[in-house]
Amino acid sequence: MRFPGATHLVITCKTKEQAERFIPVVADWLKEQAGVELSLEKTKITHISEGFNFLGFNVRKYNGKMLIKPSKESKLSILWKLKGLLDANKTVRTADIIRMLNPLIRGWANYYSTVVSKKIFSYCDHRIYQMLWHWAKRRHPNKRAPWVKAKYFIQRGNRNWVFSDGKQDLLHMSDFPIIRHIKVQGNRSPYRAQDEDYFDKRRKRLLYKRLEGFHKRVVEKTDGQCGLCGRPISEGHFRKWQQNGENLIRFHLMISESIGGHHTIANVFVTHRSCQEQYHRKYGHDTMPDNPWRFLTPHEVIEQGKVVWKSESRAANK
């Protein structure tokens, strides 16, 4: 069901007749209690084996098994949007194309990363590759295919066709992990003090599932907490950062580049953007935070403004 304000509603019933009886009841309740009118022409009654679309998802039972997938309309929408960007930017630099496409690919893939999406992700990757190949060939009509491939595509690990400018690669949807939703235990409440530990562990578990590689190891150093204020960083902040680049969080260099710092796991910690901005206003950009050892692993120390391993430190002293 849909009603004004782009609000959507799903009601499940045991029979079609029961659903038909519910429609006027729901319409009256919405009008009286919420002050909105149910759009009858947009209201649809369907069997779960036929499925229905809801907020960009397709919900349907296949041979008795419920599967939720990205809807066909949403899949076509993202592909047309990417194609439109390529068609409108036929002569821009490769780096600019990657900067345009990556946020859209990241956001769409993260939005559908909790449902059955792997096959659709692979299909979208294939269609995006076809668009990029057409875009590249059109720029150099007099060049042969091997020359075009060498200019725009590189080998990265086991993958032989990675669209890249040499510094940054185009993202692949199939690289985004599928993260299943974990139901909250029925007897738990975020408003009960005795359940605080349960929800804290749940938050961290969901958080670490969404992170990989460098960022995951950095976040683990402070146990998912802001390195400056010490408060937990919400899983929602990380999700928005992944989906559309919202910069509610920052991966901050403890020793800034201007005084010799590097983008290493040891030298980076995670913080709220607001905390980082307050810190810079108070101390400037080239000052290390107090007690920097709290951001390091047990095997690292700071000597003369540089992060080193303890074994290296002992060897230098000898």
JOWOJO-V666981 format. One record per helix or strand of 2 or more residues. SS is the DSSP state (helix for helix, strand for strand). FROM is the first residue (numbers start at 1). LEN is the number of residues. Records with the same first field share a line. If there is no record, write none. Layout:
# JOWOJO-V666981
SS = FROM-LEN + FROM-LEN
This chain:
# JOWOJO-V666981
strand = 2-2 + 7-2 + 52-3 + 57-6 + 65-6 + 153-4 + 159-6 + 249-5 + 268-5 + 300-4 + 306-4
helix = 16-19 + 40-3 + 72-17 + 94-18 + 118-22 + 145-8 + 173-3 + 193-18 + 213-9 + 235-10 + 257-3 + 273-11 + 292-4 + 310-8
